[in-house]
Amino acid sequence: MDKDAQKMWRAALRFSAVGLELGIAVAIGYAGGWYLDWQFGTKPYLSVVGLLFGVAAGGLTLVRVARELQQLDKSEGENGDEEG
């Protein structure tokens, strides 16, 4: 397998995990809030706060991956200019 194909597959695998990371972040945030609600009897307030923290963490993951993709596109563009 040539180097470009390996790079493409590596990027595809990396970016395909974004949905899983987003779901896990939201689930962990909600579960943490639910546990704190259970401990302190504040149902449903801390569950909502935990859910919002999970969504924010997932959003940060999306931003990070988008930046990685942007850098990957930029580096491919620069490499293509050098070859041509």
C-alpha positions in Angstrom: 0.0 0.0 0.0 1.4 3.3 -1.0 2.0 6.2 1.4 -0.9 8.3 0.3 -3.4 5.4 0.7 -2.1 4.8 4.2 -2.5 8.4 5.1 -6.0 8.4 3.7 -7.0 5.3 5.7 -5.4 6.7 8.9 -7.4 9.9 8.5 -10.6 8.1 7.7 -10.3 5.9 10.8 -9.5 8.9 13.0 -12.5 10.9 11.8 -14.9 8.0 11.9 -14.5 7.9 15.6 -15.9 11.4 16.1 -19.5 10.2 16.6 -18.5 7.7 19.1 -16.4 10.2 21.1 -19.3 12.7 21.0 -21.8 10.1 22.3 -19.4 8.9 25.0 -18.8 12.5 26.2 -22.5 13.2 26.5 -23.2 9.9 28.2 -20.4 10.4 30.8 -21.6 14.0 31.5 -25.2 12.8 32.0 -24.2 9.8 34.1 -22.0 12.0 36.3 -24.9 14.5 36.8 -27.4 11.7 37.5 -25.0 10.2 40.1 -24.7 13.5 41.8 -28.4 14.0 41.7 -28.8 10.6 43.4 -26.3 11.5 46.1 -27.6 15.0 46.9 -31.3 14.6 46.0 -31.3 17.5 43.6 -33.0 15.6 40.7 -33.0 16.7 37.8 -30.8 19.8 38.1 -27.3 18.2 38.2 -28.3 15.7 35.5 -29.0 18.7 33.2 -25.8 20.4 34.2 -23.9 17.1 33.5 -25.6 16.7 30.2 -24.6 20.3 29.2 -21.0 19.6 30.2 -21.0 16.5 28.1 -22.4 18.3 25.1 -19.7 21.0 25.6 -17.0 18.4 25.8 -18.3 16.8 22.7 -18.4 20.1 20.9 -14.7 20.7 21.8 -14.0 17.3 20.3 -15.7 18.3 17.1 -13.7 21.5 17.0 -10.4 19.7 17.6 -11.2 17.2 14.8 -12.3 19.9 12.4 -8.9 21.7 13.0 -7.1 18.4 12.4 -8.9 18.0 9.1 -8.2 21.6 8.1 -4.5 21.1 8.8 -4.5 17.8 6.9 -6.2 19.5 3.9 -3.7 22.4 4.1 -0.7 20.1 4.2 -2.0 18.1 1.3 -2.5 21.3 -0.7 1.1 22.4 0.1 2.5 19.0 -0.9 0.5 19.0 -4.2 1.9 22.4 -5.1 5.5 21.2 -4.6 5.0 18.2 -6.8 3.4 20.2 -9.7 
